[in-house]
Amino acid sequence: MVAIAKQVGPSRWRESYGRYYEDFVIGDVYEHRPGRTISEADNTWFTLLTMNQHPLHFDAAYAAKSEFGRPVVNSCLTLSIVAGMSVSDVSQKAIGNLGWNDIRLVAPVFAGDTIYAESEVIAKRDSEKRPTQGVVTVRTTGRKADGTVFMTYERTVLVPKRGHGVDDRADY
């Protein structure tokens, strides 16, 4: 998502990212960039930070004896990175995430892999309880640089309608 410069005062501008409810169109696909090359340190730090003790993620000797032959990047790390890649296009203005569904991990990711993501708008509706907001659902796909899909999921977010976001307020 390209930043939009909003004038907030005389000779003063503020960048604004994200989409309002009205900006989402069912069928649109957002290619999230930049990509991210995952390092061994990323995987080790994340695995230890989250207290995941499975040696497949940080013990090279153990992983060498697995079907993968080397350490596998922690799938919670790849989910976090892919979700993060989508923020500027999908949820930068969101009030909150409402749910994550059908997370599928379909191929391993290894240190050194560069990953990318894209999200397709698959549903949207006005909020039943909040007239200034809407509900948007996207299907996000994570791909390696070689095109291999490694992850898919659906995410639903609550998004403000134009003129009702935090960054629309004069005191922000």
C-alpha positions, 0 to 999 in steps of 0.5 A: 500500500502506498502511503497517502499524504494527508494535510494536517495543518498549514505546510504540515503533512502526515503519511497514512497507510492502509485501507478503509472498508470502502477500499476493499473490493471482493476479488482484488489481490494485494501482493505484499512487498518487500519479501523477507529472507529468513535467517538461522538466527531469526528461527533460533531466536523466535523458537527460543523466545516462544519456548518451543523446545522441538529440536527440529527448529534449532538442533542441526544434528537432530534435524539432519536425521529427519526427513527434511535433513536440516532445521525447519523454520518454526511455522509460527514465525512464518505465520507471523512474518506473512501476517506482518507483510499484509498489515499495510494492505489489509489491517493498517487501519483495522480496529482489530482482528476478528478471527483466523481460519483454516491455517494450512502449512503445506510446505516447509520453510528453511533458513535462507528461503525468501518468502512473499505473501499476497491476500485476496479479498474474499468477503466484506459486509457492513458491521451489524452493530457498528454502522461506521465499520465493516467486516472484511475477510481475506485469504492470504497465501505465503510463497517462497521465491521459487513460487512454492506455496507454503502457507494459506489462511483466512483472516477477518478484520474489523475496518473503519469506514472512511472518515471514522478511523483513528487517523481521521481524528484531528487530535491524532 
